[in-house]
Amino acid sequence: MPDQPSHKPSAHTTEDAEAPAPDALRADARRNRERVLDAARAVFAAQGVDAPMSAVARRAGVGVATLYRRFPTRSALVTAAFEDQLAVCATAFDEAMADPDPGHGLYALLEKVCTTLVADRGFETVFMADFPEALDYDRERAIAADRLSHLVQRARDTGRLREDFAPADIPLLLLAVTGLASQPPETAVPAARRLLTYLFQSFQAHPPSRPGPLPPAPPLDLTGLHGPPGRP
């Protein structure tokens, strides 16, 4: 007797054949996450870290509910968007504190922070502002300020910094450098290094009578003071 056609679903239905594999799902999730983070960096650069989360979702092409499922708070999104830059600065801070020459450690720290700030306009807005929903942000900033004051004091005690140099001069330096963030990175980074070198020579207790050469001058002129058109 010939076999009767079975109505039992086959182990390999068309629907099963078209279902994405777990690896494909994970890859798709990673792409979606990166799209959200790219959108966050762009929105924060243009509007600051207090920009509406809906603006980030809209730019990323996802719903607000999807955005909040991935990043429940604004501070979680900010930290994820700029975790690489934050890690670079944290490592530079640790290395500066461990440097047996506090003057060299301070300069290396400032160089890393300054170049990171101007290389990414979005990170500059984050670094110079408060994290609106980060409960420990004030505490972390207070700890960083205390460590920085200790590093400055060590540099003064060892004769590397002039006695009237104050920790408040560092935010002043950072504010001056962030004015370069409107320039493209290939201009902003060498400009930040040159400005820092100029200023750090004046910070020293005993500036060399024949200082070493400055980093090369960046291609800036008065027509570029407001940055290239189209950059936020």
N, C-alpha and C positions, 0 to 999 in steps of 0.2 A: 504494500500500500504506500503510495507516495506520501512523503512528509507533508503535513499541513503547514501553511505559513504561520509562523509564530507571531502573536501580538505582544509578546514580551519585549520591552525596549532593549535594543542592542547595547552591549557594553560600550560601544563607541558611537554615540549619536552625533548628528550634525552639530547640535548645540554644544556637546562636550568638545567636539573637535575645534570649535571656534572660541572656546573659553580661554582667556589669557592664562598662561602658565604663571606660577608664583613668582618666578624671576622677572617676568615681564611686568607683573603688577608692582613689584618692588621698584623696578626701574622707572615705571610711570609715576609712582609716588615720589621718587627722588626728583624727577623732572618737575613735577608740580611744586614740590617744596622749594626747589631752586628758583622757579618762576616767581613764587611769592616773595622770596628773599630778595631777588633782583628788583622786584617792584617796590619793596620796602625801602631799599637803599635809595632808589630814585626819588620816591615820595619824601623821605626824610631829608634828602639833600635839597629838595625844592621848597618844602614847607616846614621843616623842623620835626623833631620827634613827637610833638603834640599834634601832628596831622591826624585827621580822622582815619580810623582803621578801615572804614568803608572806601577811602581813597586808595589804600593799598590793595584791597580786594578787587576793586574796579580795574586798577592798572594790571593786576595779575590775571584778570579774567576768571575769578572764582567768586563764589558767594561769600558774604560776611560770615555766615555760619561755618562754612568750610575753613575759613581763615582762623576763626576762634577755636575750632577743633584741633587745629595744628599748633596754634600759639594762643593759649588761654588769656594771656595778659600782654599789654604793650611792651613791658620790660622783657618778656620772653622773646618777643619778636625782635626787639632792638638787639638783644644780646646775641640771638642766633644770626642776625643779619651781619653783625660786625664782630663775631667771635674771633676770627683770625686776627684782625687788627688789635682787638683788646688783648689777645694772647701775646702778640708781639710786644706791646707796651708793658704788659705785666712781666714778661721775661727780661726786658731791658731794665726795668726797675730793680728786679732781683739781682741782676748782674752788676748794676751800679752800686747797690748796697754792699755787695761782696767784693768790689774792687778795692785792693789795698791802697790805691791812689784815688782819694775821693774826688779830686779835681777832674781826673780823667773819667771817673765813673759818672760824674754829673754831666760832663760834655757828651759822653756816649749816649746817656739816657736822653738828653735834650735833642740830640741829632736824630735818634730813632723816633721819638715822639713827633718832632717837627715834620720830618719827612713823611711819616704815616698820616699825619693830619692833612697835609696839602696834597697828598696823592689821591685822597678820596674825599670829595666834598661832603658826601653823606656822613662819613665817620667824623668829619670836623664838626658837624652840627650836633652829633651825639656826644662827642668828647667834651665840648664846651657847654653843654646843657645838662640839666638834671634828667634822670630817668623818671618820668612822671609816676610810674606805679611800682618802682623798685623800693621795697620797704627798707632794704639795707644800704641803699645808695649813699645816704648821708654818712652812715657809719664807715663805709668803705672809703669815701672821700676824705673823712677825718683821719683815718689810718694812713692813707697815702700822704696827706699833708704833713702828718707827724713824722713819717719816715723821710720825706723830702727835707723837712727842717733839720732833721738829724744829719742828713747827708751834707747839707749846706754848712752846718756848724762844723762838721769834721773838716770840710774843705777850707773853712776859714782858720780853724785851729792849726792846720798843717801849712798855712801860708800860701795856699793855692788861690784863695779868693780874697779880695779886698775886704777890710773889716766892715765897711758900710754896705756890703751886699746883703740884701734881705730876701727871705723866701718869697716875698710878694713881688720881687723882680721877675720871677719865673712866669707867673700868669701874664705879666706885662709882656714878656718875650713871646709867649704863646699867642697872645692877642695880635701882636705885630705880625707874626708868621702866618696866622690864619687868613690874613688879608691876601695871601698868595693863592688861596684855595680856588679862586675863580679862574686861575690860569690852568691850562692843560698840564697834566703831570710832568711831561717832558720839560716844561719850563719851570713849574712850581718847585719841583724837588731840588734842582741845582740852585735855584734862587734861595730856597730855605736854608740850604747848607752854607751859602755865601753870607747871608744875613746873620746866621748863628755864629759863624766864624768871626765876623766883624764884632759882634756884640760880646762874644765870650772873651775876646782879647781885652776888651775894656773891663771885664769882670775880674780879671786876674790881679792879684796883689802886686805882682812884679811882671808886667808885660815884657816880652822879649824886645830888646832894642832893635833887633832885625827879625821880625816875625816871618814865619814861613809864608809861602805863597797862598793866596786865597783860592778857594775853588773857582772855576771859570765863571765869568759873568754870564747870566742867562740872557736870552734874546728878548729883552724887555725895552719898551720905550713909552713915552707919555701917551701914545695912542692906545696902548693896551691896558690902561689902568683899571678898567672895568671888566676885563676879561673878554674872551672871544665871544661873538654872538652865538646864542643858542645854549651856552653852558649855564645850568641853573645856579 
